[in-house]
Amino acid sequence: MTAPPAGTFDAPDGGVSYTYEPPTQGSKNRPALLVALAVVAALVIGGGAWAVTRSLGGGGDQPASALPADTAAYVRLDIDPAVGQKIAAVRFFQGLDDDVLETLRDDDIRAKAFEWMASEDEAFAAVNYEEDIEPWLGDRLALGIVPNGSDTPYFGIALQVKDEDAANEGLTKLQEATNATESDPAEGLDWYFHGDYAVLTTTGTVGTMQDLTEAGTLADKDTFREDMGALGDEGVLSAWVDIEPLATLADSPLAEQSLDNAAALDPSGALGSMAGTSQLAERAATGRFAAAVRFSEDSIEVGGVTRGMDGIGVEGGDSGRLVLDLPEDTVAAFSLEHGDQYVAHAYELLKSEFPDDFAEVEAQASEAGFTIPGDIQTLVGSSLVLSVGPGILGLQDDLEDFNAWEIAYRTETDTDAAEDLLTRLFEMTGEPEIQQFLTQRSDDGVLTLGVSQPYVNTVAEAGSLGDFEAFKSAVPNAADADSVFYVNVNTFEHLYLEEIDDSEAREALELLGAVGYSASSDAEGNGDFTFRLVADD
């Protein structure tokens, strides 16, 4: 077994490679300091391999025990995770380059991160890590956002503390350095202690944050405990978000800027026109989700659960799970179960928001002899899969070789109705002869479409992708998932590896074998999802 990409973690001088824009020197926005500290915390994740070679501890309270119960967004880092995660990570990292492993084992990644931060911010440069930070800084920390009814929530960063007196001294020195350029005393750095943690916040909010924490912690909140229990092992990085309380921030400058940036990337203008719609906004502002980054012997996984996400649940029922029967050499695949139900839900929601526009669409479709959304549901069916075969890699040599166009679409549906619908669609184009370039095949309620006749026949016959080891590693729960995405990276890495000049990046990509994603949800909007990066065998 080989390791995950070394380039994911290493950087010059043994540091951790991240893209980051440093804070403006002398910033008057003290919450930005908390964000900067969170960035330092994020860098600690690069020390995962270093941490798992240490003693198998992993006990003690989590940082949720030091943040208020009203916390609505929580991001936790733990470089000393549970024993099971340590063992898996140790095995996972065994194949790393010896020099990289030596760095990860021998260097305190937190010190490297602090040195980097000191080079970016003069306040950190005034603090000596070995003398002022290392003696008291523990292995766990978390960022919490606490809505308060305004567009400026409370922030808190819980840092695990090994020595409270030493922490008080070190933080005081950092406070003096950071507050030297702060014109508003209320925006200065401050903190309080709760259990095994020091919670960093601003001077103006420290009293309120401490009172809220004393009244009840996030760790004792029922929804948080239930969601994290459903999530399982929290791994080295985990997060929890309760969306509805965060709705108060929807009109904040930060949210507006985020929307402007997203809209700028959307040439259709759909984001801008739909952002303020009432029902969409109401449905988007519900539910919760939790996620964790975890290790297994052959993969890095992001696993998560969703709870109460209105408008995305379906009734379920039987479906073909056609993705499991694809050929074993499938290069890439996307599948969706109960797609016809998703179409109905989405159509109903959008029509309620844009009734005039959809009424016009329905009228035009009816005049042309089509039914919306019924015809769309027919083409989508109760189970669909889009697959790509290895022959597609030959297109670089001959684009006109139709047999190399190994792309196929399969759907479990009323095949007669679907074929009739396709015929009428091509006739409507005025060039029905185009349909002759499309290969169609119906088998026991499943319609297969493609360009390459040989590939359509291959895909239509029962394959064994569901039993293929790379697929099972990338998508372990495909047999129960509502949606699946899978890419076998090994099949086409030879096309791009030689073009990558950076040797570390090339070696990292060479170690990646497959990528997989799967997700499921029920009628109540409760679901789960998994994303995996699988190491090459």
Secondary structure, DSSP 8 states (H G I E B T S, - for coil): ---S-GGGT--GGG----------TT-S-THHHHHHHHHHHHHGGGGHHHHHTS-S---S--GGGGSBTT--EEEEEESS--HHHHHHHHHHHTTS-HHHHHHHHHS-HHHHHHHHHHHH-HHHHTS-IIIIITTTEEEEEEEEEE--SSSS-EEEEEEEES-HHHHHHHHHHHHHHHHTT-S-GGGSEEEEEETTEEEEEETTTHHHHHHHHHH-BGGG-HHHHHHHHHH----SEEEEEETGGGGGGTTSHHHHHHHHHHHHT-TT-HHHHHTT-HHHHHHHT--EEEEEEEE-SSEEEEEEEEE--TT----------GGGGS-TT-SEEEEEESHHHHHHHHHHHHHHHSHHHHHHHHHHHHHTT--TTHHHHHHH-SEEEEEE-GGGGGGGT-TT-GGG--EEEEEES-HHHHHHHHHHHHHHTT-GGGGGGSEEEEETTEEEEES-HHHHHHHHS---GGG-HHHHHH-TTGGG-SEEEEEEGGGTGGGTGGG---HHHHHHHHTEEEEEEEEEE-TTS-EEEEEEEEE--
